[in-house]
Amino acid sequence: MGRLDDRVAIVTGAARGIGAAFARGLAAEGGRVVLADVRDCGATLGTIEDDGGTALALKVDIADALSVANMVTAAIEHFGRIDILVNNAALFAGITLRPFDQIPDDEWDRVMAVNARGPFLCCKAVVPQMKKNGYGKIINITSGTVFKGAPMLVPYVSSKGAVLAFTRSLARELGGDNICVNSIAPGFTESEGVLANQGFSDPLKESQVAQRALKRVQKSEDLVGACIFFAAAESDFITGQTLVVDGGALTH
């Protein structure tokens, strides 16, 4: 028996990387998972189904309210309920590292639209369903860069700071509805997208490992345990919290 049997979870950004790892982990615990991404989620869907899990793949732009509303409608039609939302989709891997005064205005706007407004829209669409059930788990993905004040990534760090603040405020607002809202702050994770970005040089990657108590590269799978914990019954009396998962670079 899985820890998430009969629970329905939406995972945004589930086509690859951390989101795909979250989706696989939730499905392995018995969750029925909605895979949402602007990219094709076929590979994630195939892996889950091959392992005996249940999932639904949808093309979703989380920065677009209509696309998000359609996602929720499809999830309800297919699975009948929504219990868990993992707000993972974000712009990071494709970002160019550069000084803040060289960042085009439209890049700032796009990062904020996906990374900050996206989770807001997803919560706004999903919470009414959770209120009907009298239960819900929202797991937002912020970033360890918020605590470090990482340079050359000002739009990204700012957007993830907004997600952390959003988590705290929303937890207060939804506690009376028995909906828990928590966040995970990953360290620098070598996902597929990060490995493809030449801007993330080997010296940068090595410096991230050097900062950790656990001296190794962080993989997407290192974050799955925290996600399952926040999604499962063990965390039913935890809300408004941020768990840093970075191998001990930060002692938050």
LINMO-V324064 format. One record per helix or strand of 3 or more residues. SS is the DSSP state (h for helix, s for strand). FROM is the first residue (numbers start at 1). LEN is the number of residues. If there is no record, write none. Layout:
ss:SS from:FROM len:LEN
ss:SS from:FROM len:LEN
This chain:
ss:s from:8 len:5
ss:h from:17 len:12
ss:s from:32 len:6
ss:h from:42 len:9
ss:s from:54 len:6
ss:h from:65 len:15
ss:s from:84 len:4
ss:h from:100 len:3
ss:h from:105 len:29
ss:s from:136 len:8
ss:h from:145 len:4
ss:h from:154 len:24
ss:s from:179 len:8
ss:h from:192 len:5
ss:h from:202 len:9
ss:h from:220 len:12
ss:h from:233 len:3
ss:s from:242 len:4
